[in-house]
Amino acid sequence: MTQTSLSSAFTYMLKRDLTLAFRRPGELINPILFFVIVVTLFPLGVGSEPSLLRELAPGVVWVAALLATLLALDGLFRSDFDDGSLEQMMLSPHPVSILVLAKVCAHWLVTGLPLIVISPLLATLVNLPSALFGKLVLALLLGTPTLSFIGAIGAALTLAVKRGGVLLTLLVLPLYVPVLIFGANLIQAAMMDLPTLGQFYLLGAMLVLAIALSPFAIAAALRVSLQ
């Protein structure tokens, strides 16, 4: 199989999933609304003290982004499973790992990327200094794709389970913890003028490992779920 055919298969699957996603605008808006609601309600719950909000801002933004990403995971393979498209994909002559890589990339483009775009605006609500917006965006740019790849493994494993959303959450949340810790710690270190290069390297390393390994794990999980 040539490199051109693999590239064409990836591009076709990416375009297909993006087209289907934009035909269901409700599913696109839900994670964004959730992200906005969590961040905007937080100051109302803990108070509007600037110093307190500034201290809690990194964790608030990262937890909200993590939960918003998790909210959209259950539908990643569900519609394809229901209409039989997933079985056809598994029978494709192209490697399933390439096809699921395209699906996860499409999922991140319609869920993770909008969260990154609006994160600086919402960060102002929790009094995060504007000088840190660049590092926040870059950290989310490295961390949210990793969340999508890890979550896709859980979505594939729970695909055949009715109402598997709770099980998906239980499977995925412990694996999200390292990304959450290093992502929030990066912003906290930047607020104290400490070096942040190590956290960036760790987030980047986790992303590279996720891109390299998770497509094969997702493909294997899908085969198990379809048996």
N, CA and C atoms as a LAMMPS dump frame, in Angstrom:
ITEM: TIMESTEP
0
ITEM: NUMBER OF ATOMS
681
ITEM: BOX BOUNDS ff ff ff
-5.0000000000000000e+02 5.0000000000000000e+02
-5.0000000000000000e+02 5.0000000000000000e+02
-5.0000000000000000e+02 5.0000000000000000e+02
ITEM: ATOMS id mol type element x y z
1 1 1 N 0.849 -1.194 0
2 1 2 C 0 0 0
3 1 3 C 0.879 1.236 0
4 2 1 N 0.648 2.15 -0.936
5 2 2 C 1.504 3.307 -1.11
6 2 3 C 1.207 4.375 -0.072
7 3 1 N 2.193 5.26 0.077
8 3 2 C 2.021 6.383 0.992
9 3 3 C 0.887 7.295 0.532
10 4 1 N 0.724 7.417 -0.798
11 4 2 C -0.336 8.263 -1.342
12 4 3 C -1.715 7.743 -0.968
13 5 1 N -1.902 6.423 -1.054
14 5 2 C -3.207 5.856 -0.716
15 5 3 C -3.517 6.011 0.769
16 6 1 N -2.497 5.878 1.62
17 6 2 C -2.701 6.083 3.051
18 6 3 C -3.063 7.537 3.336
19 7 1 N -2.387 8.449 2.665
20 7 2 C -2.686 9.868 2.829
21 7 3 C -4.101 10.196 2.357
22 8 1 N -4.498 9.586 1.251
23 8 2 C -5.85 9.824 0.731
24 8 3 C -6.906 9.287 1.681
25 9 1 N -6.648 8.094 2.248
26 9 2 C -7.6 7.511 3.196
27 9 3 C -7.731 8.384 4.437
28 10 1 N -6.6 8.873 4.937
29 10 2 C -6.625 9.752 6.11
30 10 3 C -7.412 11.024 5.814
31 11 1 N -7.122 11.636 4.667
32 11 2 C -7.786 12.89 4.296
33 11 3 C -9.283 12.69 4.11
34 12 1 N -9.659 11.59 3.456
35 12 2 C -11.082 11.318 3.227
36 12 3 C -11.818 11.142 4.561
37 13 1 N -11.242 10.362 5.462
38 13 2 C -11.902 10.129 6.75
39 13 3 C -11.995 11.415 7.559
40 14 1 N -10.949 12.237 7.5
41 14 2 C -10.964 13.502 8.218
42 14 3 C -12.066 14.42 7.687
43 15 1 N -12.141 14.546 6.358
44 15 2 C -13.171 15.386 5.758
45 15 3 C -14.565 14.84 6.053
46 16 1 N -14.715 13.527 6.006
47 16 2 C -16.027 12.911 6.271
48 16 3 C -16.501 13.233 7.68
49 17 1 N -15.634 13.038 8.667
50 17 2 C -16.04 13.271 10.046
51 17 3 C -16.286 14.749 10.322
52 18 1 N -15.501 15.626 9.71
53 18 2 C -15.74 17.059 9.884
54 18 3 C -17.073 17.468 9.273
55 19 1 N -17.384 16.905 8.099
56 19 2 C -18.658 17.214 7.447
57 19 3 C -19.832 16.749 8.3
58 20 1 N -19.739 15.523 8.823
59 20 2 C -20.81 14.993 9.675
60 20 3 C -20.947 15.809 10.957
61 21 1 N -19.821 16.251 11.502
62 21 2 C -19.868 17.032 12.742
63 21 3 C -20.581 18.36 12.527
64 22 1 N -20.32 19.022 11.404
65 22 2 C -20.95 20.321 11.15
66 22 3 C -22.423 20.179 10.766
67 23 1 N -22.827 18.959 10.424
68 23 2 C -24.251 18.726 10.195
69 23 3 C -25.013 18.524 11.499
70 24 1 N -24.279 18.365 12.606
71 24 2 C -24.904 18.222 13.924
72 24 3 C -24.374 19.336 14.825
73 25 1 N -24.818 20.55 14.602
74 25 2 C -24.246 21.685 15.352
75 25 3 C -24.448 21.594 16.856
76 26 1 N -25.485 20.885 17.271
77 26 2 C -25.707 20.747 18.71
78 26 3 C -24.559 20.049 19.402
79 27 1 N -24.017 19.018 18.754
80 27 2 C -22.901 18.279 19.336
81 27 3 C -21.628 19.11 19.348
82 28 1 N -21.529 20.071 18.445
83 28 2 C -20.364 20.953 18.43
84 28 3 C -20.435 21.979 19.548
85 29 1 N -21.625 22.468 19.801
86 29 2 C -21.796 23.562 20.754
87 29 3 C -21.75 23.078 22.199
88 30 1 N -22.223 21.856 22.459
89 30 2 C -22.327 21.379 23.841
90 30 3 C -21.013 21.455 24.623
91 31 1 N -19.874 20.922 24.099
92 31 2 C -18.621 21.035 24.871
93 31 3 C -18.194 22.471 25.119
94 32 1 N -18.407 23.336 24.122
95 32 2 C -18.019 24.741 24.281
96 32 3 C -18.869 25.404 25.354
97 33 1 N -20.176 25.153 25.306
98 33 2 C -21.067 25.723 26.32
99 33 3 C -20.712 25.211 27.713
100 34 1 N -20.41 23.932 27.802
101 34 2 C -20.032 23.362 29.09
102 34 3 C -18.784 24.045 29.633
103 35 1 N -17.788 24.214 28.774
104 35 2 C -16.545 24.877 29.158
105 35 3 C -16.821 26.29 29.659
106 36 1 N -17.645 27.018 28.91
107 36 2 C -17.973 28.397 29.28
108 36 3 C -18.728 28.434 30.603
109 37 1 N -19.701 27.543 30.766
110 37 2 C -20.526 27.555 31.979
111 37 3 C -19.69 27.244 33.21
112 38 1 N -18.822 26.23 33.128
113 38 2 C -18.01 25.85 34.291
114 38 3 C -17.108 27.003 34.712
115 39 1 N -16.425 27.606 33.755
116 39 2 C -15.476 28.67 34.093
117 39 3 C -16.203 29.915 34.598
118 40 1 N -17.331 30.261 33.991
119 40 2 C -18.041 31.473 34.408
120 40 3 C -18.746 31.305 35.752
121 41 1 N -19.202 30.106 36.058
122 41 2 C -19.875 29.894 37.335
123 41 3 C -18.902 29.768 38.5
124 42 1 N -17.672 29.423 38.224
125 42 2 C -16.713 29.191 39.303
126 42 3 C -16.52 30.429 40.185
127 43 1 N -16.314 31.616 39.61
128 43 2 C -16.173 32.796 40.493
129 43 3 C -17.407 33.051 41.352
130 44 1 N -18.581 32.674 40.852
131 44 2 C -19.792 32.867 41.654
132 44 3 C -19.817 31.926 42.853
133 45 1 N -19.179 30.754 42.695
134 45 2 C -19.194 29.773 43.772
135 45 3 C -18.151 30.018 44.845
136 46 1 N -16.964 30.476 44.457
137 46 2 C -15.878 30.635 45.43
138 46 3 C -15.655 32.09 45.824
139 47 1 N -16.331 33.007 45.147
140 47 2 C -16.147 34.42 45.456
141 47 3 C -15.313 35.111 44.396
142 48 1 N -15.324 36.42 44.429
143 48 2 C -14.651 37.206 43.392
144 48 3 C -13.344 37.814 43.867
145 49 1 N -12.775 37.285 44.937
146 49 2 C -11.494 37.787 45.427
147 49 3 C -10.416 37.573 44.363
148 50 1 N -9.783 38.621 43.836
149 50 2 C -8.834 38.475 42.725
150 50 3 C -7.676 37.535 43.015
151 51 1 N -7.108 37.622 44.205
152 51 2 C -5.953 36.783 44.519
153 51 3 C -6.337 35.304 44.584
154 52 1 N -7.523 35.019 45.126
155 52 2 C -7.988 33.635 45.192
156 52 3 C -8.256 33.085 43.799
157 53 1 N -8.924 33.876 42.971
158 53 2 C -9.209 33.436 41.61
159 53 3 C -7.924 33.211 40.821
160 54 1 N -6.95 34.099 40.999
161 54 2 C -5.681 33.962 40.287
162 54 3 C -4.967 32.672 40.696
163 55 1 N -5.048 32.327 41.962
164 55 2 C -4.383 31.121 42.443
165 55 3 C -5.053 29.859 41.901
166 56 1 N -6.382 29.904 41.778
167 56 2 C -7.117 28.723 41.344
168 56 3 C -7.301 28.655 39.826
169 57 1 N -6.971 29.719 39.115
170 57 2 C -7.24 29.806 37.676
171 57 3 C -6.671 28.651 36.858
172 58 1 N -5.399 28.246 37.049
173 58 2 C -4.878 27.148 36.218
174 58 3 C -5.68 25.866 36.35
175 59 1 N -6.005 25.495 37.589
176 59 2 C -6.779 24.271 37.786
177 59 3 C -8.18 24.364 37.229
178 60 1 N -8.8 25.539 37.375
179 60 2 C -10.171 25.72 36.88
180 60 3 C -10.226 25.555 35.37
181 61 1 N -9.329 26.224 34.66
182 61 2 C -9.341 26.164 33.202
183 61 3 C -9.047 24.751 32.718
184 62 1 N -8.078 24.095 33.322
185 62 2 C -7.714 22.755 32.871
186 62 3 C -8.789 21.726 33.195
187 63 1 N -9.382 21.799 34.377
188 63 2 C -10.448 20.856 34.725
189 63 3 C -11.656 21.058 33.814
190 64 1 N -12.003 22.314 33.543
191 64 2 C -13.131 22.59 32.655
192 64 3 C -12.859 22.064 31.254
193 65 1 N -11.636 22.268 30.743
194 65 2 C -11.289 21.763 29.41
195 65 3 C -11.312 20.238 29.384
196 66 1 N -10.82 19.62 30.445
197 66 2 C -10.814 18.153 30.522
198 66 3 C -12.238 17.598 30.502
199 67 1 N -13.115 18.167 31.308
200 67 2 C -14.49 17.673 31.374
201 67 3 C -15.251 17.949 30.08
202 68 1 N -14.976 19.084 29.445
203 68 2 C -15.627 19.4 28.171
204 68 3 C -15.206 18.409 27.092
205 69 1 N -13.931 18.04 27.078
206 69 2 C -13.45 17.031 26.126
207 69 3 C -14.103 15.685 26.4
208 70 1 N -14.209 15.333 27.673
209 70 2 C -14.82 14.067 28.052
210 70 3 C -16.286 14.005 27.654
211 71 1 N -16.957 15.138 27.7
212 71 2 C -18.38 15.204 27.378
213 71 3 C -18.658 14.752 25.941
214 72 1 N -17.733 15.036 25.037
215 72 2 C -17.95 14.738 23.616
216 72 3 C -17.427 13.374 23.187
217 73 1 N -16.839 12.621 24.112
218 73 2 C -16.183 11.376 23.711
219 73 3 C -17.151 10.256 23.36
220 74 1 N -18.271 10.19 24.046
221 74 2 C -19.168 9.05 23.864
222 74 3 C -19.68 8.945 22.43
223 75 1 N -19.789 10.058 21.734
224 75 2 C -20.281 10.025 20.364
225 75 3 C -19.21 9.861 19.31
226 76 1 N -17.954 9.654 19.736
227 76 2 C -16.852 9.586 18.777
228 76 3 C -17.034 8.459 17.765
229 77 1 N -17.41 7.273 18.252
230 77 2 C -17.636 6.126 17.366
231 77 3 C -19.09 5.662 17.369
232 78 1 N -19.926 6.277 18.204
233 78 2 C -21.279 5.773 18.413
234 78 3 C -22.126 5.808 17.158
235 79 1 N -22.132 6.918 16.443
236 79 2 C -22.978 7.014 15.25
237 79 3 C -22.516 6.039 14.168
238 80 1 N -21.212 5.878 14.014
239 80 2 C -20.703 4.914 13.033
240 80 3 C -21.053 3.483 13.438
241 81 1 N -21.058 3.226 14.733
242 81 2 C -21.428 1.899 15.222
243 81 3 C -22.906 1.623 14.973
244 82 1 N -23.746 2.622 15.178
245 82 2 C -25.185 2.438 15.031
246 82 3 C -25.61 2.231 13.577
247 83 1 N -24.956 2.942 12.64
248 83 2 C -25.388 2.819 11.242
249 83 3 C -24.583 1.812 10.428
250 84 1 N -23.65 1.111 11.075
251 84 2 C -22.891 0.078 10.372
252 84 3 C -21.644 0.569 9.666
253 85 1 N -21.391 1.878 9.692
254 85 2 C -20.207 2.41 9.025
255 85 3 C -18.917 1.906 9.668
256 86 1 N -18.97 1.669 10.965
257 86 2 C -17.767 1.224 11.663
258 86 3 C -17.327 -0.159 11.189
259 87 1 N -18.28 -1.044 10.953
260 87 2 C -17.926 -2.371 10.454
261 87 3 C -17.295 -2.283 9.07
262 88 1 N -17.821 -1.397 8.241
263 88 2 C -17.228 -1.201 6.915
264 88 3 C -15.814 -0.641 7.026
265 89 1 N -15.612 0.23 7.987
266 89 2 C -14.281 0.788 8.198
267 89 3 C -13.297 -0.295 8.619
268 90 1 N -13.761 -1.227 9.468
269 90 2 C -12.891 -2.307 9.918
270 90 3 C -12.536 -3.259 8.786
271 91 1 N -13.407 -3.336 7.773
272 91 2 C -13.154 -4.207 6.626
273 91 3 C -12.377 -3.501 5.519
274 92 1 N -12.057 -2.258 5.71
275 92 2 C -11.353 -1.475 4.696
276 92 3 C -9.959 -2.049 4.456
277 93 1 N -9.458 -1.947 3.218
278 93 2 C -8.086 -2.394 2.951
279 93 3 C -7.03 -1.5 3.587
280 94 1 N -7.429 -0.334 4.015
281 94 2 C -6.48 0.582 4.661
282 94 3 C -6.319 0.205 6.134
283 95 1 N -5.162 0.474 6.711
284 95 2 C -4.962 0.183 8.138
285 95 3 C -5.976 0.928 8.999
286 96 1 N -6.583 0.206 9.909
287 96 2 C -7.589 0.826 10.777
288 96 3 C -6.964 1.917 11.637
289 97 1 N -5.695 1.744 11.993
290 97 2 C -5.021 2.746 12.829
291 97 3 C -4.969 4.105 12.133
292 98 1 N -4.802 4.114 10.809
293 98 2 C -4.777 5.376 10.067
294 98 3 C -6.162 6.021 10.072
295 99 1 N -7.187 5.202 9.921
296 99 2 C -8.55 5.723 9.869
297 99 3 C -8.984 6.282 11.219
298 100 1 N -8.648 5.574 12.296
299 100 2 C -9.036 6.085 13.614
300 100 3 C -8.198 7.303 13.992
301 101 1 N -6.974 7.382 13.489
302 101 2 C -6.174 8.59 13.7
303 101 3 C -6.874 9.804 13.1
304 102 1 N -7.418 9.636 11.905
305 102 2 C -8.161 10.723 11.263
306 102 3 C -9.407 11.076 12.063
307 103 1 N -10.101 10.073 12.594
308 103 2 C -11.316 10.34 13.359
309 103 3 C -11.006 11.107 14.647
310 104 1 N -9.925 10.745 15.317
311 104 2 C -9.564 11.444 16.544
312 104 3 C -9.124 12.878 16.232
313 105 1 N -8.393 13.06 15.141
314 105 2 C -7.996 14.415 14.74
315 105 3 C -9.225 15.276 14.456
316 106 1 N -10.22 14.694 13.785
317 106 2 C -11.455 15.438 13.514
318 106 3 C -12.171 15.777 14.82
319 107 1 N -12.182 14.823 15.739
320 107 2 C -12.809 15.063 17.042
321 107 3 C -12.126 16.229 17.756
322 108 1 N -10.796 16.267 17.711
323 108 2 C -10.088 17.36 18.387
324 108 3 C -10.351 18.693 17.696
325 109 1 N -10.42 18.697 16.378
326 109 2 C -10.639 19.939 15.643
327 109 3 C -11.992 20.573 15.973
328 110 1 N -13 19.74 16.267
329 110 2 C -14.333 20.297 16.531
330 110 3 C -14.632 20.434 18.02
331 111 1 N -13.775 19.896 18.878
332 111 2 C -13.998 20.039 20.327
333 111 3 C -12.826 20.733 21.013
334 112 1 N -11.633 20.182 20.872
335 112 2 C -10.474 20.751 21.56
336 112 3 C -10.049 22.102 21.044
337 113 1 N -9.988 22.267 19.728
338 113 2 C -9.512 23.525 19.162
339 113 3 C -10.393 24.718 19.534
340 114 1 N -11.739 24.613 19.473
341 114 2 C -12.554 25.758 19.926
342 114 3 C -12.331 26.119 21.391
343 115 1 N -12.076 25.108 22.223
344 115 2 C -11.808 25.397 23.634
345 115 3 C -10.529 26.218 23.782
346 116 1 N -9.525 25.886 22.974
347 116 2 C -8.264 26.622 23.026
348 116 3 C -8.471 28.061 22.576
349 117 1 N -9.278 28.246 21.548
350 117 2 C -9.497 29.586 20.993
351 117 3 C -10.16 30.514 22.014
352 118 1 N -11.123 29.984 22.759
353 118 2 C -11.846 30.84 23.701
354 118 3 C -11.224 30.845 25.096
355 119 1 N -10.198 30.025 25.334
356 119 2 C -9.619 29.935 26.673
357 119 3 C -9.04 31.255 27.187
358 120 1 N -8.36 32.08 26.361
359 120 2 C -7.875 33.356 26.909
360 120 3 C -8.999 34.27 27.396
361 121 1 N -10.108 34.272 26.659
362 121 2 C -11.239 35.099 27.067
363 121 3 C -11.794 34.646 28.41
364 122 1 N -11.942 33.334 28.572
365 122 2 C -12.474 32.819 29.831
366 122 3 C -11.462 32.927 30.956
367 123 1 N -10.174 32.887 30.611
368 123 2 C -9.15 33.008 31.652
369 123 3 C -9.203 34.361 32.329
370 124 1 N -9.665 35.381 31.619
371 124 2 C -9.801 36.7 32.244
372 124 3 C -10.855 36.684 33.354
373 125 1 N -11.845 35.803 33.239
374 125 2 C -12.893 35.738 34.257
375 125 3 C -12.372 35.196 35.579
376 126 1 N -11.288 34.411 35.517
377 126 2 C -10.693 33.886 36.75
378 126 3 C -9.384 34.605 37.061
379 127 1 N -9.246 35.807 36.505
380 127 2 C -8.163 36.727 36.857
381 127 3 C -6.778 36.176 36.519
382 128 1 N -6.659 35.39 35.466
383 128 2 C -5.345 34.937 35.031
384 128 3 C -4.647 36.084 34.31
385 129 1 N -3.404 36.393 34.661
386 129 2 C -2.706 37.512 34.014
387 129 3 C -2.622 37.33 32.499
388 130 1 N -2.839 38.414 31.781
389 130 2 C -2.833 38.335 30.317
390 130 3 C -1.473 37.943 29.764
391 131 1 N -0.417 38.176 30.522
392 131 2 C 0.923 37.802 30.063
393 131 3 C 1.089 36.29 29.945
394 132 1 N 0.209 35.541 30.594
395 132 2 C 0.318 34.077 30.575
396 132 3 C -0.592 33.436 29.544
397 133 1 N -1.339 34.237 28.788
398 133 2 C -2.273 33.655 27.833
399 133 3 C -1.552 32.807 26.784
400 134 1 N -0.391 33.258 26.351
401 134 2 C 0.352 32.507 25.341
402 134 3 C 0.742 31.121 25.838
403 135 1 N 1.23 31.056 27.076
404 135 2 C 1.613 29.759 27.636
405 135 3 C 0.392 28.888 27.887
406 136 1 N -0.713 29.512 28.277
407 136 2 C -1.941 28.741 28.475
408 136 3 C -2.395 28.109 27.165
409 137 1 N -2.402 28.895 26.099
410 137 2 C -2.831 28.38 24.792
411 137 3 C -1.901 27.277 24.323
412 138 1 N -0.592 27.471 24.467
413 138 2 C 0.363 26.459 24.017
414 138 3 C 0.239 25.178 24.844
415 139 1 N 0.022 25.326 26.154
416 139 2 C -0.151 24.151 27.007
417 139 3 C -1.406 23.369 26.619
418 140 1 N -2.5 24.081 26.375
419 140 2 C -3.727 23.417 25.938
420 140 3 C -3.561 22.806 24.549
421 141 1 N -2.767 23.46 23.711
422 141 2 C -2.52 22.945 22.363
423 141 3 C -1.767 21.62 22.413
424 142 1 N -0.938 21.441 23.422
425 142 2 C -0.231 20.17 23.595
426 142 3 C -1.063 19.152 24.375
427 143 1 N -1.852 19.65 25.334
428 143 2 C -2.551 18.732 26.23
429 143 3 C -3.872 18.203 25.722
430 144 1 N -4.677 19.051 25.07
431 144 2 C -6.011 18.589 24.658
432 144 3 C -5.989 17.493 23.595
433 145 1 N -5.047 17.485 22.625
434 145 2 C -5.017 16.326 21.723
435 145 3 C -4.713 15.024 22.452
436 146 1 N -3.853 15.106 23.467
437 146 2 C -3.563 13.911 24.26
438 146 3 C -4.828 13.41 24.954
439 147 1 N -5.631 14.328 25.469
440 147 2 C -6.896 13.941 26.091
441 147 3 C -7.812 13.255 25.084
442 148 1 N -7.842 13.765 23.852
443 148 2 C -8.692 13.158 22.827
444 148 3 C -8.222 11.748 22.484
445 149 1 N -6.917 11.556 22.342
446 149 2 C -6.386 10.237 21.999
447 149 3 C -6.629 9.231 23.123
448 150 1 N -6.374 9.656 24.356
449 150 2 C -6.611 8.75 25.486
450 150 3 C -8.097 8.435 25.613
451 151 1 N -8.918 9.464 25.491
452 151 2 C -10.36 9.255 25.606
453 151 3 C -10.912 8.369 24.515
454 152 1 N -10.32 8.427 23.316
455 152 2 C -10.796 7.589 22.218
456 152 3 C -10.601 6.107 22.516
457 153 1 N -9.555 5.77 23.262
458 153 2 C -9.355 4.373 23.66
459 153 3 C -10.511 3.916 24.541
460 154 1 N -10.868 4.744 25.515
461 154 2 C -11.999 4.408 26.377
462 154 3 C -13.307 4.346 25.62
463 155 1 N -13.506 5.269 24.671
464 155 2 C -14.731 5.267 23.871
465 155 3 C -14.835 4.002 23.042
466 156 1 N -13.713 3.529 22.513
467 156 2 C -13.718 2.294 21.724
468 156 3 C -13.997 1.077 22.601
469 157 1 N -13.457 1.064 23.809
470 157 2 C -13.661 -0.074 24.703
471 157 3 C -15.102 -0.187 25.187
472 158 1 N -15.767 0.939 25.366
473 158 2 C -17.135 0.942 25.908
474 158 3 C -18.184 1.075 24.814
475 159 1 N -17.776 0.914 23.573
476 159 2 C -18.683 1.156 22.454
477 159 3 C -19.903 0.248 22.487
478 160 1 N -19.708 -1.021 22.8
479 160 2 C -20.803 -1.984 22.768
480 160 3 C -21.611 -2 24.066
481 161 1 N -21.235 -1.185 25.028
482 161 2 C -21.925 -1.15 26.319
483 161 3 C -23.039 -0.123 26.255
484 162 1 N -24.248 -0.533 26.585
485 162 2 C -25.36 0.406 26.613
486 162 3 C -25.173 1.397 27.756
487 163 1 N -25.392 2.662 27.442
488 163 2 C -25.211 3.732 28.418
489 163 3 C -23.82 3.641 29.045
490 164 1 N -22.821 3.55 28.19
491 164 2 C -21.451 3.372 28.666
492 164 3 C -20.756 4.64 29.083
493 165 1 N -21.49 5.748 29.178
494 165 2 C -20.862 7.019 29.521
495 165 3 C -20.199 7.014 30.885
496 166 1 N -20.861 6.399 31.871
497 166 2 C -20.291 6.35 33.219
498 166 3 C -19.044 5.481 33.233
499 167 1 N -19.124 4.325 32.569
500 167 2 C -17.953 3.446 32.5
501 167 3 C -16.805 4.12 31.762
502 168 1 N -17.128 4.843 30.711
503 168 2 C -16.104 5.585 29.966
504 168 3 C -15.407 6.589 30.878
505 169 1 N -16.184 7.293 31.678
506 169 2 C -15.603 8.272 32.595
507 169 3 C -14.672 7.602 33.596
508 170 1 N -15.103 6.472 34.151
509 170 2 C -14.28 5.762 35.131
510 170 3 C -12.986 5.244 34.519
511 171 1 N -13.037 4.839 33.26
512 171 2 C -11.841 4.328 32.593
513 171 3 C -10.854 5.437 32.248
514 172 1 N -11.381 6.57 31.815
515 172 2 C -10.536 7.597 31.214
516 172 3 C -9.98 8.584 32.238
517 173 1 N -10.773 8.946 33.234
518 173 2 C -10.336 9.995 34.159
519 173 3 C -8.989 9.71 34.83
520 174 1 N -8.716 8.482 35.308
521 174 2 C -7.383 8.262 35.906
522 174 3 C -6.24 8.478 34.918
523 175 1 N -6.478 8.205 33.637
524 175 2 C -5.442 8.401 32.632
525 175 3 C -5.263 9.868 32.27
526 176 1 N -6.268 10.672 32.564
527 176 2 C -6.188 12.104 32.301
528 176 3 C -5.372 12.847 33.365
529 177 1 N -5.192 12.235 34.515
530 177 2 C -4.583 12.936 35.65
531 177 3 C -3.185 13.49 35.334
532 178 1 N -2.275 12.717 34.697
533 178 2 C -0.948 13.297 34.42
534 178 3 C -1.008 14.551 33.55
535 179 1 N -1.86 14.546 32.535
536 179 2 C -1.992 15.728 31.678
537 179 3 C -2.514 16.905 32.49
538 180 1 N -3.498 16.647 33.339
539 180 2 C -4.062 17.702 34.174
540 180 3 C -3.014 18.266 35.128
541 181 1 N -2.231 17.402 35.749
542 181 2 C -1.236 17.846 36.726
543 181 3 C -0.175 18.716 36.067
544 182 1 N 0.404 18.215 34.985
545 182 2 C 1.489 18.983 34.35
546 182 3 C 0.97 20.241 33.658
547 183 1 N -0.243 20.178 33.098
548 183 2 C -0.805 21.361 32.456
549 183 3 C -1.073 22.472 33.451
550 184 1 N -1.712 22.133 34.564
551 184 2 C -2 23.146 35.577
552 184 3 C -0.723 23.627 36.253
553 185 1 N 0.218 22.691 36.504
554 185 2 C 1.475 23.072 37.145
555 185 3 C 2.289 24.015 36.274
556 186 1 N 2.178 23.863 34.949
557 186 2 C 2.9 24.753 34.04
558 186 3 C 2.442 26.194 34.235
559 187 1 N 1.132 26.407 34.295
560 187 2 C 0.615 27.767 34.458
561 187 3 C 0.945 28.306 35.852
562 188 1 N 0.877 27.456 36.856
563 188 2 C 1.226 27.89 38.208
564 188 3 C 2.689 28.312 38.294
565 189 1 N 3.566 27.537 37.653
566 189 2 C 4.986 27.888 37.646
567 189 3 C 5.214 29.201 36.911
568 190 1 N 4.506 29.405 35.804
569 190 2 C 4.652 30.649 35.052
570 190 3 C 4.187 31.843 35.882
571 191 1 N 3.164 31.659 36.688
572 191 2 C 2.672 32.739 37.536
573 191 3 C 3.701 33.129 38.596
574 192 1 N 4.543 32.181 39.002
575 192 2 C 5.577 32.46 39.998
576 192 3 C 6.929 32.742 39.359
577 193 1 N 6.937 32.951 38.032
578 193 2 C 8.168 33.242 37.287
579 193 3 C 9.2 32.124 37.408
580 194 1 N 8.726 30.888 37.487
581 194 2 C 9.603 29.725 37.511
582 194 3 C 9.732 29.146 36.101
583 195 1 N 10.785 28.37 35.828
584 195 2 C 10.937 27.766 34.492
585 195 3 C 9.775 26.82 34.179
586 196 1 N 9.328 26.849 32.937
587 196 2 C 8.207 26.006 32.513
588 196 3 C 8.587 25.071 31.363
589 197 1 N 9.855 25.099 30.959
590 197 2 C 10.265 24.295 29.813
591 197 3 C 10.081 22.806 30.078
592 198 1 N 10.331 22.379 31.313
593 198 2 C 10.179 20.962 31.65
594 198 3 C 8.755 20.481 31.475
595 199 1 N 7.786 21.285 31.916
596 199 2 C 6.379 20.899 31.757
597 199 3 C 5.984 20.852 30.278
598 200 1 N 6.493 21.803 29.494
599 200 2 C 6.212 21.771 28.057
600 200 3 C 6.768 20.498 27.422
601 201 1 N 7.985 20.132 27.814
602 201 2 C 8.584 18.911 27.277
603 201 3 C 7.763 17.673 27.647
604 202 1 N 7.279 17.634 28.892
605 202 2 C 6.492 16.484 29.331
606 202 3 C 5.16 16.402 28.594
607 203 1 N 4.495 17.545 28.432
608 203 2 C 3.241 17.553 27.675
609 203 3 C 3.485 17.144 26.225
610 204 1 N 4.583 17.634 25.639
611 204 2 C 4.916 17.257 24.277
612 204 3 C 5.242 15.784 24.15
613 205 1 N 5.963 15.242 25.134
614 205 2 C 6.303 13.812 25.099
615 205 3 C 5.045 12.954 25.204
616 206 1 N 4.114 13.357 26.063
617 206 2 C 2.87 12.595 26.18
618 206 3 C 2.065 12.654 24.89
619 207 1 N 2.087 13.803 24.221
620 207 2 C 1.37 13.932 22.955
621 207 3 C 1.994 13.037 21.885
622 208 1 N 3.322 13.023 21.805
623 208 2 C 3.996 12.179 20.817
624 208 3 C 3.69 10.704 21.07
625 209 1 N 3.745 10.288 22.331
626 209 2 C 3.425 8.898 22.66
627 209 3 C 1.977 8.572 22.321
628 210 1 N 1.084 9.518 22.587
629 210 2 C -0.333 9.283 22.283
630 210 3 C -0.554 9.134 20.785
631 211 1 N 0.084 9.989 19.99
632 211 2 C -0.074 9.903 18.539
633 211 3 C 0.513 8.599 18.002
634 212 1 N 1.646 8.176 18.571
635 212 2 C 2.337 6.991 18.062
636 212 3 C 1.663 5.683 18.461
637 213 1 N 1.102 5.636 19.672
638 213 2 C 0.63 4.361 20.209
639 213 3 C -0.884 4.213 20.252
640 214 1 N -1.597 5.3 20.533
641 214 2 C -3.033 5.154 20.756
642 214 3 C -3.82 4.695 19.53
643 215 1 N -3.464 5.066 18.281
644 215 2 C -4.245 4.538 17.152
645 215 3 C -4.288 3.017 17.097
646 216 1 N -3.192 2.372 17.453
647 216 2 C -3.175 0.902 17.462
648 216 3 C -4.031 0.361 18.605
649 217 1 N -3.985 1.039 19.767
650 217 2 C -4.816 0.613 20.893
651 217 3 C -6.297 0.826 20.584
652 218 1 N -6.629 1.922 19.922
653 218 2 C -8.022 2.201 19.561
654 218 3 C -8.526 1.16 18.574
655 219 1 N -7.693 0.838 17.559
656 219 2 C -8.087 -0.162 16.561
657 219 3 C -8.327 -1.521 17.213
658 220 1 N -7.459 -1.9 18.144
659 220 2 C -7.639 -3.177 18.841
660 220 3 C -8.894 -3.16 19.709
661 221 1 N -9.158 -2.049 20.373
662 221 2 C -10.365 -1.941 21.209
663 221 3 C -11.633 -2.013 20.365
664 222 1 N -11.609 -1.406 19.183
665 222 2 C -12.773 -1.478 18.289
666 222 3 C -13.036 -2.912 17.834
667 223 1 N -11.982 -3.646 17.544
668 223 2 C -12.155 -5.05 17.129
669 223 3 C -12.785 -5.859 18.248
670 224 1 N -12.353 -5.59 19.473
671 224 2 C -12.925 -6.306 20.635
672 224 3 C -14.4 -5.943 20.794
673 225 1 N -14.725 -4.671 20.649
674 225 2 C -16.118 -4.23 20.834
675 225 3 C -17.044 -4.76 19.761
676 226 1 N -16.534 -5.001 18.558
677 226 2 C -17.366 -5.468 17.447
678 226 3 C -17.513 -6.977 17.417
679 227 1 N -16.785 -7.68 18.258
680 227 2 C -16.895 -9.141 18.259
681 227 3 C -18.184 -9.595 18.928
